[in-house]
Amino acid sequence: MIRLFAAVAVPEDIAQGLARRQKGLLGARWRPIESLHLTLRFFGEISENKADDLDAELASIAGEPFELTLGGVGVFEDGAAPRAVWAGAEASSALRALAKRCESAARRAGLAPEARAFRAHVTLAYLSGAEPAHVAAWIQEHNLLKSPPFSVRAFGLYSSRRSAAGAAYQLERRYPLG
């Protein structure tokens, strides 16, 4: 079994800008620069055979390169407990279309439909015991985040391996656009 997701990598210069905001929040486990990405579709734990089928389907995705800009920050919560802070992506029909194509590829490979609606974001930190008031203050301080536009020329299939230090991601396949 292998834990997989499709994502757009955040370019180094954009990731450096995000990293400068990764401070000042108790209970945050900040994601390392090399782990910053925008998930298109989380596939979960799947068999090696199913992963091969998924790879073939993702490789068939057509689309043109596009520009993307990150903007704003937010929080995901479990009930009232904040669990992650993120940087958002500005509205992009090309990004939404790419995410839909990844969803269609997953279904053609025999995976169950994604139950959650696509929400374009880059996870900056996972939270444990963070005070909601402190999270709100951090969001207010960083809510005007806006990256320079960057070109999305490919997306990737990544594996995720959990450890005590947090998840480590590895690019398994790269799929160029255009």
Residue, then its C-alpha position, 0 to 999 in steps of 0.5 A: m500500500i502507498r499513500l498518494f496525492a496529486a499536487v502542484a509544487v510551490p516554486e522555491d521563491i514563492a515558498q521562501g515568501l511563505a516561510r517568512r510567515q511561518k512564525g509566531l503561532l504556538g502549537a504550530r508544526w510548520r511545514p518545511i519549504e520542500s513540503l509546500h504544495l497545493t493538493l489537487r486530489f488526495f488519493g489515500e492508501i492504495s495498492e501498488n497495482k491501483a497506483d499504476d492504474l492511477d499513474a496511467e490515468l494522470a499521465s493522460i491528463a491534457g491541459e495548458p500551462f497557466e498562471l497562479t497567484l497565492g492570496g490570503v490565509g485561513v484555518f481548517e478546524d475540527g469543530a472549534a479546534p483549529r487544526a491547520v493554517w493555510a495560504g489560499a490560491e486566488a480563483s483560477s478556472a485552470l486550476r479548478a479544471l486541473a483538479k477536476r481532471c485529477e478527480s476524473a482520473a481517480r475515478r477511471a482508476g477505480l478510486a472512490p469519489e472525493a467527498r470533500a469539495f476542492r479548496a485550493h490551498v497550501t498548508l503552512a502548519y498543522l496545529s496542536g493545542a493552538e489557542p483559537a484567539h492566537v490563531a485568529a491573531w495570526i490570520q489577521e496579521h497575515n491575511l493580506l498575503k499575496s504572492p507574485p504570479f507563478s507559472v504552473r507547467a506541470f503537476g506531480l504524483y506524490s507519496s506521503r510517508r508518516s513519521a514522528a517528525g510529520a509526513a515526508y513527501q516524495l515526487e513519484r511522477r511528474y506530468p507536464l502540461g501543454 
